[in-house]
Amino acid sequence: MSNLFTPKIIFFDIDDTLSRDGIIAPHNQATLEALADTDIKLVIATGRAKPMLPDDILDLLDRGVLDAIICMNGQYSFYNDVDSSDGDSSENGEELNQVSNEVVIKHYPLTLPQAEQIVQICRQEEVVYKLDSTDYIAWSVAHERIKAMMVERSYFIVDPDFYKTNEVYQCSVIFNSLMDKMQHIDFAQYGLKLVHWHNMGADIIPADASKARAVQDVCDYYGIAVADAMAFGDGMNDLEMFDLVGCSVAMGDGQPALIERADLVTGSIEEFGIQAVLDKFLVT
């Protein structure tokens, strides 16, 4: 990758890329704020459910530092129309939420047959699962830990059949053990895939879903070629995104399989990894 490469848009994963333990590193926030004064578009690309987006990330969106957010592994992408206080739609016809001025760029809710198949698999495997929507996270059971989290998180509910009456974008599963990670299931035969985000957890999404699809959607929306895009990430749900963009950067403490696919490998958050890369390409 040539040092002459200057991205027109940069996609950032959140956890263990921008943030540690759900809190953005101060130096990463400062870098984003500096980049906001350039013509480069800044977009979050995360596997997190929309209700679980961190407050500090949402604040950057509200302040116009970030241009858009991709969440739920590419199933939902949006931005806030900070210049609009009312109205039913944006100039380009996207759906506009009158309360938050949220503009949906693209979204891909699960079909009812997809959701039914996923829930059936989870129940057969006797795993705890949650169903992610734009406003709620519906758990299949009310374990003590989940009950405790519900006290602080009003968007946590218990409803194993939530998908029957609500749009759901992905399902997350909590494995029963480190040894049993549902490897024996051929998700492809159902048109689905399992994407790990933790040793004890993973997301189940349609086979054609990925951050990459949403990256393409967002680039198309802004009229930017994906060859002019850069992406930072650390996890297995970043693989397709890395294959798509013009310059992919893996965090040094990221997953080995992702590091192998990256154009560049940088340091961890604590090692100022993002800054080490951007300093080679940009003056911020």
Salt bridges, closest charged atoms under 4 A:
ASP13 OD1 - LYS211 NZ 3.18
ASP15 OD2 - ARG48 NE 2.82
ASP16 OD1 - ARG20 NH1 2.88
GLU33 OE2 - ARG63 NH2 2.93
ASP59 OD2 - ARG63 NE 2.92
ASP67 OD1 - LYS41 NZ 3.83
GLU102 OE1 - LYS50 NZ 2.99
GLU125 OE1 - HIS184 NE2 3.00
ASP132 OD1 - LYS130 NZ 2.87
GLU144 OE2 - LYS147 NZ 3.60
ASP161 OD1 - ARG123 NH2 2.75
ASP161 OD1 - LYS164 NZ 3.88
ASP208 OD2 - ARG213 NH1 3.45
ASP228 OD2 - LYS8 NZ 3.76
ASP238 OD1 - LYS211 NZ 2.60
GLU240 OE2 - LYS193 NZ 3.00
ASP243 OD2 - ARG261 NH2 2.64
ASP253 OD2 - ARG20 NH2 3.05
GLU270 OE1 - ARG20 NH2 2.62
